[in-house]
Amino acid sequence: MSMEISGRKALVIGATGLVGSLLVHRLLRQPEYGVVRILVRKRLDLDHPKLEQYVVDWDQLGDARNLFYPMDDLYCCLGTTIKKAGSQEQFRKVDLHYPIEAAKLAHEQGVSQMLVISSMGANAGSRVFYSRTKGEMEEALSSVGFRSLHIFRPSLILGDRGEKRVGEQLAASLMTFMDRWMKGKAAKYRAIHASTIARAMINIALVRAKGNHVYSNEVIHALGTENS
């Protein structure tokens, strides 16, 4: 006879990335969650009583629709760079099409809440490809019909990615150095650590506020403090 698992059930996509990996570890320590299910291309070297890992083909995600049930919260930390993706088309697959497909499957299977990382400056009408893609993702997710949708728009994300991104590393060093002077109107551009975003996402998820919500970089900083 199987025992019923108590607590909320989280489904995480993008669990191998900078924010996603920190989010998974924090969710596993979170007493409110009884199950943390992750969909990955390759299994992580991680074991925990709460953790469920499933390897999926992102181009055939519909074949894995049963894995979206019975979950409460969908956390989306998917994201790449054009350099890593190899083309704008591939970039849009990861940052636009995969999140939308996952959202539709989750909603179809009864998931009531989605939390997703977008980007500062996201705007479907932007001339900047990156910002336009993120804006298009936000618009599409807003029309899926979740009881609660939470969109996080961070500035430059700090943390150890385990890979070399020279441009980002230089920008991160500069932003970290300048942080003490970024006050007033400049405060909204402050770089933010991945762990802060992960904390903010969980803190908001546990509130379970209805409707569609967008969190700016300054708000994420506040929501993700250790004492929040």
Buried (B, 14 or more C-beta within 10 A) or exposed (E): EEEEEEBBBBBBBBBBBBBBBBBBBBBBEBEEBBBBBBBBEEEEEEEEEBBEBEEBEBEEBEEBBEBBBEBBBBBBBBBBBBEEBEEEEEBBBBBBBBBBBBBBBBBBBEBBBBBBBBBBBBBBEBEEEBBBBBBBBBBBBBEBEBEBBBBBBBBBBBBEBEEEEEEBEEBBEEBBEEBEEBEEEEEBBBBBBBBBBBBBBBEBBEEBEEEBBBBBBBBBBEBBEEEE
